[in-house]
Amino acid sequence: MQSVNLIYFSPTGTSRKVVKAIGQELAAKQINEFDITQTDFNYKDFGSGLTIIGIPVYKGRVPAEVIPRLKYFKAKNAPVVLVAVYGNRDFDDALLELKDLSVELGFIPIAAAAFIGEHSYSIESKPIAKNRPDEADFLKAKQFAGEILKKLKTNDGIELKISGNCPYKVAPNAPVMAPRTIADKCTLCGICADVCPVDVIELGKTVITNAEACIWCCACVKACPEEARVFDTPLISQITNNLFENCSERKEPEFFL
Ligand SMILES: Cc1cc2nc3c(=O)[nH]c(=O)nc-3n(C[C@H](O)[C@H](O)[C@H](O)COP(=O)(O)O)c2cc1C
């Protein structure tokens, strides 16, 4: 294969890892990466060819902020592989929604997969899918890449079937809240502001967060080298407890071919 395009949104890095692992196993001469995690991306060289789109699952759906970013990419019947990475609860309607979006953009979905990534709300004392994707997941990524290559050769043109429902799941309204900074630990290094995918963190004499626009992704929490950024509101603690108690049993990647 000449080239493969990897498009991904990945605030805490697990979707990126999965998409790259699949992409690297396709034996393409060139891998073109289109990271749409930050707002300031500007890609002029998106060409046709096999594309992999990877997103994390948020509330059983494609994260809302990803949709306008994906609309930046237009295709003329190029094959696409869809990847949803979820935190060991469920991917619900996210892959189906991603498939529908990709068709709107002019792609032809040929394969899809749901992989598992460490949950954004996993903490040391309540680990949820900690350190995933792991070695076993990377083996699955390799196996999936093999299936993609087979599918490209034998593509029968039959519409790809993916689990999920339409109308898609609707999440209840979310309260306004965001991670906070523990001032005593913070060195004002600015990494939290740099990694925020929706630019809601500003550095002044302290770290200022516009909670209204925060998407709760925890990129700032996971990236803080001083562990000064925490998301420990009662609601998030309750969600973490629930996930820890009910979603600790290991789930495995699923393929749709
Ligand atoms: C706002 C929000 C909603 C989430 N909803 C779900 C969900 O519905 N099901 C699930 O299993 N994981 C859910 N997760 C966990 C993420 O899908 C998971 O941690 C994923 O690996 C994050 O991807 P990233 O590392 O590429 O950012 C959610 C995470 C966040 C921040």
Ligand as a Chemical Component Dictionary entry (heavy atoms), coordinates in Angstrom:
data_LIG
# 
_chem_comp.id                   LIG 
_chem_comp.type                 NON-POLYMER 
_chem_comp.pdbx_formal_charge   0 
_chem_comp.three_letter_code    LIG 
# 
loop_
_chem_comp_atom.comp_id 
_chem_comp_atom.atom_id 
_chem_comp_atom.alt_atom_id 
_chem_comp_atom.type_symbol 
_chem_comp_atom.charge 
_chem_comp_atom.model_Cartn_x 
_chem_comp_atom.model_Cartn_y 
_chem_comp_atom.model_Cartn_z 
_chem_comp_atom.pdbx_ordinal 
LIG C1  C1  C 0 -16.640 12.800 29.079 1  
LIG C2  C2  C 0 -16.255 11.359 28.958 2  
LIG C3  C3  C 0 -17.212 10.395 28.684 3  
LIG C4  C4  C 0 -16.846 9.044  28.562 4  
LIG N1  N1  N 0 -17.808 8.128  28.261 5  
LIG C5  C5  C 0 -17.476 6.820  28.149 6  
LIG C6  C6  C 0 -18.457 5.827  27.820 7  
LIG O1  O1  O 0 -19.622 6.127  27.533 8  
LIG N2  N2  N 0 -18.088 4.524  27.819 9  
LIG C7  C7  C 0 -16.808 4.131  28.130 10 
LIG O2  O2  O 0 -16.559 2.933  28.194 11 
LIG N3  N3  N 0 -15.834 5.055  28.373 12 
LIG C8  C8  C 0 -16.135 6.381  28.375 13 
LIG N4  N4  N 0 -15.160 7.316  28.611 14 
LIG C9  C9  C 0 -13.755 6.881  28.697 15 
LIG C10 C10 C 0 -12.988 7.104  27.398 16 
LIG O3  O3  O 0 -13.706 6.631  26.288 17 
LIG C11 C11 C 0 -11.640 6.362  27.461 18 
LIG O4  O4  O 0 -10.943 6.732  28.608 19 
LIG C12 C12 C 0 -10.768 6.583  26.250 20 
LIG O5  O5  O 0 -9.700  5.642  26.334 21 
LIG C13 C13 C 0 -10.181 7.986  26.183 22 
LIG O6  O6  O 0 -9.540  8.162  24.944 23 
LIG P1  P1  P 0 -8.249  9.107  24.729 24 
LIG O7  O7  O 0 -7.158  8.550  25.608 25 
LIG O8  O8  O 0 -7.934  8.948  23.296 26 
LIG O9  O9  O 0 -8.627  10.492 25.134 27 
LIG C14 C14 C 0 -15.492 8.656  28.724 28 
LIG C15 C15 C 0 -14.524 9.637  29.000 29 
LIG C16 C16 C 0 -14.890 10.965 29.107 30 
LIG C17 C17 C 0 -13.830 11.993 29.361 31 
# 
loop_
_chem_comp_bond.comp_id 
_chem_comp_bond.atom_id_1 
_chem_comp_bond.atom_id_2 
_chem_comp_bond.value_order 
_chem_comp_bond.pdbx_ordinal 
LIG C1  C2  SING 1  
LIG C2  C3  SING 2  
LIG C2  C16 DOUB 3  
LIG C3  C4  DOUB 4  
LIG C4  N1  SING 5  
LIG C4  C14 SING 6  
LIG N1  C5  DOUB 7  
LIG C5  C6  SING 8  
LIG C5  C8  SING 9  
LIG C6  O1  DOUB 10 
LIG C6  N2  SING 11 
LIG N2  C7  SING 12 
LIG C7  O2  DOUB 13 
LIG C7  N3  SING 14 
LIG N3  C8  DOUB 15 
LIG C8  N4  SING 16 
LIG N4  C9  SING 17 
LIG N4  C14 SING 18 
LIG C9  C10 SING 19 
LIG C10 O3  SING 20 
LIG C10 C11 SING 21 
LIG C11 O4  SING 22 
LIG C11 C12 SING 23 
LIG C12 O5  SING 24 
LIG C12 C13 SING 25 
LIG C13 O6  SING 26 
LIG O6  P1  SING 27 
LIG P1  O7  DOUB 28 
LIG P1  O8  SING 29 
LIG P1  O9  SING 30 
LIG C14 C15 DOUB 31 
LIG C15 C16 SING 32 
LIG C16 C17 SING 33 
# 
